[in-house]
């Protein structure tokens, strides 16, 4: 069965490759705007919009879309637009718990049937120094990641603990994704 990832995220591609092997990448190219309402519902809706946009273009196959945000004190943090915003996000997160919420959606391009799921992980950031923030921002790592950090790279040193799915914090909750894909007939022969 043709499997298509509707994402440009290198982290999602890496996780998909490790677990599902062969798939295609077709970015959704939609405007990434969260709907009003509960954050979990909003990211699931955005993931579904991404998957549907690609399904409409490819015609055949199962399309996977995803979107991840970070929430601290009820404030949604997406991807920082530049160094100042990245710095502000990292300072805001320092020494505190926050949630990483990912919406995952699957759409069968042939039948237009779709389904979505949401994963929530809690992350405790270390009480890192301003110099650490500056060095991390200077590394360039924060700029394409929700909340301005990546747990799987240098940003892992900024994290003290995770409750829930580690792969969700990376950007694709493997557990929820596997269940959704299996419901659409896509079974992995690989395991993470």
ABEGO torsion letter per residue (X at the ends): XBBBBBBABAAAAAAAAAAAEBBBBBBAGBBBBBBBEBAAAAAAAAAAAAAAAAAAAAGBEBBBBBBBBBBBGGBBBBBBABAAAAAAAAAAABGBBBBBBBBBBBBBAAAGBBBBBBBBBBBBBBBBBAAAAAAAAAAGAAAABBGGBBAABAAAAABABBBEBAAAAAGBBAAAAAAAAAAAGBBBABBX
